[in-house]
């Protein structure tokens, strides 16, 4: 179970997601993020994640392997912030995988850093 909210900001869309993490939750919220960003015409996405728990490295790979298809042909720039960065190394791995599949993505330790990167 998760709760996803969003705010349309100047030149990016901000998403906040909270709840309990699992592979199904991550698939569902990423799918919704990309659908809504594309529908509203945003290329720049900032995801502020406050999900408790984390994915295994195998689940992280499975998720990131699916992300290019979730984008539905859009070329998004994604700044990702995890408030419970207890699995930072696994997330770095996930960012590397999506970059290798053509996505412009980066992981940050704060929303401000992510915003600066998106708009820089």
Phi and psi restraints in degrees (value plus and minus 20) as a CYANA .aco file:
   2 UNK   PHI    -168.9  -128.9
   2 UNK   PSI     142.5   182.5
   3 UNK   PHI    -144.8  -104.8
   3 UNK   PSI     104.8   144.8
   4 UNK   PHI    -139.5   -99.5
   4 UNK   PSI     104.7   144.7
   5 UNK   PHI    -144.0  -104.0
   5 UNK   PSI     142.3   182.3
   6 UNK   PHI    -164.8  -124.8
   6 UNK   PSI     137.5   177.5
   7 UNK   PHI    -154.9  -114.9
   7 UNK   PSI     112.6   152.6
   8 UNK   PHI    -105.0   -65.0
   8 UNK   PSI      99.4   139.4
   9 UNK   PHI    -132.0   -92.0
   9 UNK   PSI    -199.7  -159.7
  10 UNK   PHI     -62.3   -22.3
  10 UNK   PSI     -86.0   -46.0
  11 UNK   PHI    -149.3  -109.3
  11 UNK   PSI       5.4    45.4
  12 UNK   PHI    -175.4  -135.4
  12 UNK   PSI     145.8   185.8
  13 UNK   PHI    -133.6   -93.6
  13 UNK   PSI     112.0   152.0
  14 UNK   PHI    -123.6   -83.6
  14 UNK   PSI     109.9   149.9
  15 UNK   PHI    -138.8   -98.8
  15 UNK   PSI     118.5   158.5
  16 UNK   PHI    -141.5  -101.5
  16 UNK   PSI     106.1   146.1
  17 UNK   PHI    -146.5  -106.5
  17 UNK   PSI     114.9   154.9
  18 UNK   PHI    -159.0  -119.0
  18 UNK   PSI     138.0   178.0
  19 UNK   PHI     119.3   159.3
  19 UNK   PSI    -169.1  -129.1
  20 UNK   PHI    -127.3   -87.3
  20 UNK   PSI     111.0   151.0
  21 UNK   PHI    -102.6   -62.6
  21 UNK   PSI     125.3   165.3
  22 UNK   PHI    -182.1  -142.1
  22 UNK   PSI     148.9   188.9
  23 UNK   PHI     -80.8   -40.8
  23 UNK   PSI     -63.6   -23.6
  24 UNK   PHI     -83.3   -43.3
  24 UNK   PSI     -60.8   -20.8
  25 UNK   PHI     -83.2   -43.2
  25 UNK   PSI     -67.2   -27.2
  26 UNK   PHI     -82.6   -42.6
  26 UNK   PSI     -63.2   -23.2
  27 UNK   PHI     -79.1   -39.1
  27 UNK   PSI     -65.9   -25.9
  28 UNK   PHI     -85.3   -45.3
  28 UNK   PSI     -65.3   -25.3
  29 UNK   PHI     -95.0   -55.0
  29 UNK   PSI     -56.8   -16.8
  30 UNK   PHI     -83.0   -43.0
  30 UNK   PSI     -61.4   -21.4
  31 UNK   PHI     -79.2   -39.2
  31 UNK   PSI     -63.8   -23.8
  32 UNK   PHI     -87.8   -47.8
  32 UNK   PSI     -60.2   -20.2
  33 UNK   PHI     -78.0   -38.0
  33 UNK   PSI     -70.8   -30.8
  34 UNK   PHI     -87.7   -47.7
  34 UNK   PSI     -58.2   -18.2
  35 UNK   PHI     -81.9   -41.9
  35 UNK   PSI     -70.0   -30.0
  36 UNK   PHI     -88.3   -48.3
  36 UNK   PSI     -62.9   -22.9
  37 UNK   PHI     -79.5   -39.5
  37 UNK   PSI     -64.5   -24.5
  38 UNK   PHI     -84.9   -44.9
  38 UNK   PSI     -63.3   -23.3
  39 UNK   PHI     -81.4   -41.4
  39 UNK   PSI     -58.2   -18.2
  40 UNK   PHI    -109.1   -69.1
  40 UNK   PSI     -24.5    15.5
  41 UNK   PHI      63.4   103.4
  41 UNK   PSI       7.2    47.2
  42 UNK   PHI    -120.2   -80.2
  42 UNK   PSI     114.8   154.8
  43 UNK   PHI    -114.3   -74.3
  43 UNK   PSI     -54.8   -14.8
  44 UNK   PHI    -113.9   -73.9
  44 UNK   PSI     107.3   147.3
  45 UNK   PHI    -147.1  -107.1
  45 UNK   PSI     112.2   152.2
  46 UNK   PHI    -136.4   -96.4
  46 UNK   PSI     100.0   140.0
  47 UNK   PHI    -127.7   -87.7
  47 UNK   PSI     100.4   140.4
  48 UNK   PHI    -128.5   -88.5
  48 UNK   PSI      81.5   121.5
  49 UNK   PHI    -119.6   -79.6
  49 UNK   PSI     107.3   147.3
  50 UNK   PHI    -146.4  -106.4
  50 UNK   PSI      34.5    74.5
  51 UNK   PHI    -114.8   -74.8
  51 UNK   PSI     113.6   153.6
  52 UNK   PHI    -103.2   -63.2
  52 UNK   PSI     122.5   162.5
  53 UNK   PHI      71.9   111.9
  53 UNK   PSI    -185.6  -145.6
  54 UNK   PHI    -189.0  -149.0
  54 UNK   PSI     153.0   193.0
  55 UNK   PHI    -115.9   -75.9
  55 UNK   PSI     131.4   171.4
  56 UNK   PHI     -91.9   -51.9
  56 UNK   PSI     146.5   186.5
  57 UNK   PHI     -82.6   -42.6
  57 UNK   PSI     -56.2   -16.2
  58 UNK   PHI     -86.8   -46.8
  58 UNK   PSI     -62.4   -22.4
  59 UNK   PHI     -84.4   -44.4
  59 UNK   PSI     -59.5   -19.5
  60 UNK   PHI     -80.2   -40.2
  60 UNK   PSI     -63.5   -23.5
  61 UNK   PHI     -83.9   -43.9
  61 UNK   PSI     -64.7   -24.7
  62 UNK   PHI     -79.7   -39.7
  62 UNK   PSI     -64.2   -24.2
  63 UNK   PHI     -82.3   -42.3
  63 UNK   PSI     -70.8   -30.8
  64 UNK   PHI     -88.0   -48.0
  64 UNK   PSI     -45.8    -5.8
  65 UNK   PHI     -88.4   -48.4
  65 UNK   PSI     -47.7    -7.7
  66 UNK   PHI    -106.5   -66.5
  66 UNK   PSI     -42.6    -2.6
  67 UNK   PHI     -77.0   -37.0
  67 UNK   PSI     -62.5   -22.5
  68 UNK   PHI     -76.1   -36.1
  68 UNK   PSI     -59.9   -19.9
  69 UNK   PHI     -88.6   -48.6
  69 UNK   PSI     -51.4   -11.4
  70 UNK   PHI     -86.5   -46.5
  70 UNK   PSI     -42.3    -2.3
  71 UNK   PHI     -95.8   -55.8
  71 UNK   PSI     -30.0    10.0
  72 UNK   PHI      30.8    70.8
  72 UNK   PSI      20.1    60.1
  73 UNK   PHI      65.7   105.7
  73 UNK   PSI     -25.5    14.5
  74 UNK   PHI    -100.1   -60.1
  74 UNK   PSI     130.8   170.8
  75 UNK   PHI    -126.8   -86.8
  75 UNK   PSI      71.8   111.8
  76 UNK   PHI    -111.4   -71.4
  76 UNK   PSI     131.2   171.2
  77 UNK   PHI    -130.0   -90.0
  77 UNK   PSI     100.5   140.5
  78 UNK   PHI    -142.1  -102.1
  78 UNK   PSI     103.0   143.0
  79 UNK   PHI    -122.1   -82.1
  79 UNK   PSI     107.2   147.2
  80 UNK   PHI    -139.1   -99.1
  80 UNK   PSI     107.1   147.1
  81 UNK   PHI    -143.4  -103.4
  81 UNK   PSI     109.6   149.6
  82 UNK   PHI    -133.2   -93.2
  82 UNK   PSI      96.1   136.1
  83 UNK   PHI     -90.1   -50.1
  83 UNK   PSI     -41.6    -1.6
  84 UNK   PHI    -133.4   -93.4
  84 UNK   PSI      40.5    80.5
  85 UNK   PHI     -89.8   -49.8
  85 UNK   PSI      31.9    71.9
  86 UNK   PHI    -102.0   -62.0
  86 UNK   PSI     -29.5    10.5
  87 UNK   PHI    -145.0  -105.0
  87 UNK   PSI      25.3    65.3
  88 UNK   PHI     -78.8   -38.8
  88 UNK   PSI     -60.7   -20.7
  89 UNK   PHI     -83.7   -43.7
  89 UNK   PSI     -61.0   -21.0
  90 UNK   PHI     -85.8   -45.8
  90 UNK   PSI     -57.8   -17.8
  91 UNK   PHI     -87.2   -47.2
  91 UNK   PSI     -58.6   -18.6
  92 UNK   PHI     -80.0   -40.0
  92 UNK   PSI     -60.8   -20.8
  93 UNK   PHI     -79.2   -39.2
  93 UNK   PSI     -66.5   -26.5
  94 UNK   PHI     -81.1   -41.1
  94 UNK   PSI     -61.7   -21.7
  95 UNK   PHI     -83.0   -43.0
  95 UNK   PSI     -61.0   -21.0
  96 UNK   PHI     -81.3   -41.3
  96 UNK   PSI     -62.9   -22.9
  97 UNK   PHI     -82.2   -42.2
  97 UNK   PSI     -67.6   -27.6
  98 UNK   PHI     -87.7   -47.7
  98 UNK   PSI     -53.7   -13.7
  99 UNK   PHI     -83.8   -43.8
  99 UNK   PSI     -60.5   -20.5
 100 UNK   PHI     -84.6   -44.6
 100 UNK   PSI     -39.0     1.0
 101 UNK   PHI    -119.7   -79.7
 101 UNK   PSI      -7.5    32.5
 102 UNK   PHI      77.4   117.4
 102 UNK   PSI     -17.4    22.6
 103 UNK   PHI    -109.8   -69.8
 103 UNK   PSI     119.8   159.8
 104 UNK   PHI    -108.6   -68.6
 104 UNK   PSI      80.3   120.3
 105 UNK   PHI    -161.2  -121.2
 105 UNK   PSI     132.3   172.3
 106 UNK   PHI    -171.6  -131.6
 106 UNK   PSI     129.9   169.9
 107 UNK   PHI    -124.4   -84.4
 107 UNK   PSI     118.9   158.9
 108 UNK   PHI    -152.7  -112.7
 108 UNK   PSI     140.4   180.4
 109 UNK   PHI    -114.9   -74.9
 109 UNK   PSI     -27.8    12.2
 110 UNK   PHI    -166.1  -126.1
 110 UNK   PSI     134.8   174.8
 111 UNK   PHI     -81.9   -41.9
 111 UNK   PSI     -60.0   -20.0
 112 UNK   PHI     -81.3   -41.3
 112 UNK   PSI     -63.5   -23.5
 113 UNK   PHI     -82.4   -42.4
 113 UNK   PSI     -63.4   -23.4
 114 UNK   PHI     -82.4   -42.4
 114 UNK   PSI     -63.1   -23.1
 115 UNK   PHI     -82.6   -42.6
 115 UNK   PSI     -64.9   -24.9
 116 UNK   PHI     -79.8   -39.8
 116 UNK   PSI     -61.0   -21.0
 117 UNK   PHI     -86.3   -46.3
 117 UNK   PSI     -64.4   -24.4
 118 UNK   PHI     -79.6   -39.6
 118 UNK   PSI     -61.9   -21.9
 119 UNK   PHI    -113.5   -73.5
 119 UNK   PSI     -26.7    13.3
